[in-house]
Amino acid sequence: MLASKVGHILKLGKKYGEQKISGPIDLARPKPFTPWQGKEDTSPTDIGLSRKHIMQGIEDSLKRLDMDYLDIYYPHMPDYDTPLEETLRAMDDLVRQGKVRYLGCSNYRAFQLSKALWISDKHNLARWDCIQPPYNLLTRDIEYELLPLCGEEGVGVCPFSPMAAGFLSGKYEKEKKPIEGARFSLAHQGYTYNQKYWNDLNFSAVQQLQKIAEDHGRTLPALALAWVLNNKTITSIVCGATSIKQLEQNLKAAEITLTQEELDACDGVWHQIRPPRLFYGR
């Protein structure tokens, strides 16, 4: 299965003036997204999910990969400056042209996925068949709305960061700098991107999860990956590896069935991070 993405937000070239980053500012997104570094000539049509960028993006990806088609094509993140229907129609054209087999989305909220499914159903367009959200023992908010929606609508869920960018390996110490060469030390992709994990609450949670793993004869990485795969709504996971040995260890997680005692213990740790509260739905 070969998948790629399109539509990340990059910094515009200086000649295009000040860049405005659209989108909601709320509890989940308290400040505007910080664009990744682009090229000096990056233009407004070189970013986002406009028809022009999607069409150019697929041609560039297929050329780089030396392929005729992709199995899955993901919008990397919401583009609040492009109508969702424009994005969906462009991606539907890619499916009809045979350049993409199936469509997915990444980093979309539940209401945005629901809206996309409704538009596709209304206009008979190829729909988003899978979604790629963050999901791990320390990041479980998709369980409130996104996972029930995906289960109800038959949308596959392929989470990224099942190890919390390596934080759930247990190898980090709060008072020491991130390990050189590990994900947390990789510039924008490292500590800056994942720093929300770096706090006393999560370090305490990792210690508790480490003990749960040891009490049941497991390693923490195995527990973390098996826990994600244990959820029946999860289709697969996006899991990185820096060596063949690490890959082989990760693959073994697919053979692990966690006990109810382990699952309950993991829930107990989560409730310390997100204490039970009044929820608006029933």
C-alpha positions in Angstrom: 0.0 0.0 0.0 1.6 3.3 -1.1 0.3 6.5 0.4 1.2 10.1 0.2 -0.1 13.5 1.3 -0.8 16.9 -0.2 -1.8 20.3 1.2 0.6 21.2 4.0 0.9 24.8 4.9 4.3 26.3 4.0 5.8 29.8 4.4 5.1 31.9 1.4 7.9 33.6 -0.4 8.6 37.1 0.9 7.4 38.8 -2.4 3.8 37.6 -1.6 3.7 39.8 1.5 2.4 38.9 5.0 0.9 35.5 5.3 -2.4 35.1 7.1 -3.1 31.7 8.6 -6.8 31.0 8.7 -8.7 28.7 11.0 -10.3 28.5 14.4 -8.6 29.7 17.6 -10.0 27.6 20.4 -9.0 25.2 23.2 -7.8 22.6 20.7 -6.0 25.2 18.6 -5.0 28.1 20.9 -2.7 29.8 18.3 -2.4 29.8 14.6 -0.6 27.0 12.9 3.1 27.7 12.2 3.9 27.1 8.6 6.8 24.9 7.7 9.7 26.5 5.8 9.0 26.8 2.1 11.2 27.9 -0.8 11.9 31.5 -1.7 9.4 31.3 -4.5 6.6 29.4 -2.7 3.4 30.9 -3.9 -0.3 30.7 -2.6 -0.9 27.9 -5.2 2.0 25.9 -3.9 0.3 25.2 -0.6 -3.1 24.1 0.7 -5.8 22.1 -0.9 -6.9 24.2 -3.9 -7.6 22.3 -7.2 -4.4 23.7 -8.7 -2.2 22.5 -5.9 -3.8 19.1 -5.6 -3.4 18.5 -9.4 0.2 19.6 -9.3 0.9 17.7 -6.1 -0.2 14.3 -7.5 1.9 14.7 -10.6 5.0 15.7 -8.5 4.5 12.7 -6.2 4.0 10.2 -8.9 7.1 11.4 -10.7 9.2 11.3 -7.5 8.0 7.8 -6.7 8.1 6.6 -10.3 4.6 5.2 -10.0 1.4 5.4 -12.1 -0.9 5.7 -9.2 -1.1 5.9 -5.4 -3.2 3.5 -3.2 -4.2 6.3 -0.8 -3.9 10.1 -1.1 -4.4 12.2 2.0 -5.1 16.0 2.5 -2.4 16.6 5.1 -4.5 19.1 7.1 -7.5 21.4 6.8 -7.2 24.3 4.4 -9.5 27.0 5.8 -9.0 29.2 2.7 -10.3 26.7 0.2 -13.9 25.5 0.0 -14.1 21.8 1.1 -16.2 21.0 -2.0 -13.4 22.3 -4.3 -11.0 19.9 -2.5 -13.3 16.9 -2.7 -14.1 17.5 -6.4 -10.4 17.7 -7.3 -9.7 14.5 -5.4 -12.7 12.8 -6.9 -11.2 13.6 -10.3 -7.9 11.9 -9.3 -9.8 8.7 -8.5 -11.7 8.8 -11.8 -8.5 9.4 -13.7 -6.9 6.3 -12.1 -4.1 8.3 -10.4 -5.4 7.4 -6.9 -7.3 4.3 -5.7 -8.7 5.6 -2.4 -8.8 8.9 -0.5 -8.1 9.7 3.1 -7.6 12.7 5.3 -5.2 13.7 8.1 -5.6 15.9 11.1 -9.3 16.6 10.5 -11.7 17.0 13.4 -14.9 14.9 13.6 -17.2 17.6 12.3 -15.0 18.3 9.3 -14.9 14.6 8.4 -18.6 14.4 8.8 -19.1 17.4 6.6 -16.8 15.9 3.9 -18.7 12.6 4.0 -22.0 14.5 3.6 -20.7 16.5 0.6 -19.4 13.3 -1.1 -22.7 11.6 -0.5 -24.7 14.5 -1.8 -22.7 15.0 -5.0 -21.7 11.3 -5.6 -18.0 12.0 -5.1 -15.3 9.6 -4.0 -15.3 9.8 -0.3 -12.6 9.9 2.4 -12.3 6.2 3.3 -9.7 6.6 6.1 -8.3 9.2 8.4 -4.9 9.6 10.1 -5.2 11.3 13.5 -2.7 11.3 16.4 -3.6 8.5 18.9 -1.6 7.0 21.8 -1.8 6.3 25.5 -1.3 10.0 26.3 -3.4 11.4 23.4 -6.9 9.8 23.5 -9.3 12.7 22.7 -10.3 11.1 19.3 -12.3 8.6 21.4 -14.9 11.2 22.3 -16.2 11.9 18.8 -13.9 10.9 15.9 -13.7 7.2 16.6 -17.5 6.8 17.1 -18.0 8.6 13.8 -15.5 6.4 12.0 -17.0 3.3 13.4 -20.5 4.3 12.4 -19.5 5.4 8.9 -17.0 2.6 8.1 -14.0 5.0 7.9 -10.7 3.4 8.5 -8.5 4.9 11.2 -4.7 4.8 10.7 -3.2 6.8 13.6 0.2 8.4 13.6 2.4 8.9 16.6 1.3 5.7 18.5 4.5 6.0 20.5 4.0 9.8 21.2 7.0 10.5 19.0 9.1 8.1 21.1 8.0 9.6 24.4 6.3 6.3 25.3 9.6 4.5 24.9 10.5 5.7 28.5 13.9 6.8 27.4 13.5 10.5 28.1 14.2 12.3 31.3 12.7 15.7 32.0 15.8 17.4 33.3 18.0 16.2 30.3 18.0 17.3 26.7 16.3 15.1 24.2 18.5 12.3 23.0 20.6 13.3 20.0 19.2 11.8 16.8 15.9 10.9 18.3 12.6 12.4 17.1 12.4 15.0 19.8 15.8 16.5 18.7 15.0 16.8 15.0 14.5 20.6 14.6 11.0 21.6 13.7 9.9 17.9 13.5 11.4 17.3 17.0 11.0 19.1 20.3 9.2 22.1 18.9 6.6 19.9 17.2 6.2 17.5 20.1 6.8 19.7 23.2 3.3 19.3 24.4 4.3 15.9 25.7 7.2 17.4 27.7 5.6 18.1 31.1 5.4 16.7 34.6 2.0 15.1 34.1 3.1 13.1 31.1 6.4 12.1 32.6 4.5 10.8 35.6 2.1 9.0 33.3 5.0 7.3 31.5 6.4 6.1 34.9 3.0 4.5 35.7 2.6 2.9 32.3 6.2 1.5 32.6 5.2 -0.2 35.8 2.0 -1.6 34.2 4.1 -3.0 31.4 6.7 -4.5 33.7 4.0 -6.0 36.0 2.6 -7.9 33.0 6.0 -9.0 31.5 6.0 -6.5 28.7 8.1 -3.6 27.5 6.5 -0.2 27.4 6.8 0.2 23.6 5.1 -3.2 23.2 2.3 -2.1 25.6 1.9 1.2 23.8 1.6 -0.2 20.3 -0.6 -3.2 21.4 -2.9 -0.8 23.2 -3.6 1.2 20.1 -4.1 -1.9 18.0 -6.4 -3.3 20.7 -9.1 -0.7 19.7 -11.5 -2.4 17.2 -12.0 0.9 15.3 -8.3 1.1 14.5 -7.3 -0.2 11.1 -3.5 0.1 11.2 -0.9 2.3 12.7 1.8 4.6 11.3 4.9 3.5 13.2 8.5 4.6 12.5 11.6 2.6 13.2 15.3 3.5 13.2 16.6 -0.1 12.8 15.5 -3.5 11.6 15.7 -4.8 15.2 13.3 -2.0 16.3 10.9 -2.8 13.4 10.9 -6.5 14.3 10.1 -5.6 18.0 7.3 -3.3 16.9 5.7 -5.9 14.6 5.4 -8.2 17.6 2.9 -5.8 19.1 0.4 -7.0 16.5 0.4 -10.5 18.2 -0.3 -9.2 21.7 -3.7 -9.3 23.3 -4.0 -7.1 26.3 -5.9 -8.3 29.4 -8.8 -6.4 30.8 -6.7 -5.7 33.9 -4.1 -4.0 31.6 -6.7 -2.0 29.8 -8.3 -0.8 33.0 -4.9 0.2 34.4 -4.1 2.2 31.2 -7.6 3.9 31.6 -6.7 4.9 35.1 -3.6 6.7 33.9 -5.6 8.5 31.3 -8.1 9.7 33.8 -5.3 11.4 35.7 -4.4 13.3 32.5 -8.1 13.9 31.5 -10.2 13.6 34.7 -13.8 12.4 34.0 -16.1 15.4 33.6 -19.6 16.3 32.4 -19.9 15.6 28.7 -22.4 17.5 26.5 -23.6 14.4 24.7 -25.4 11.2 25.8 
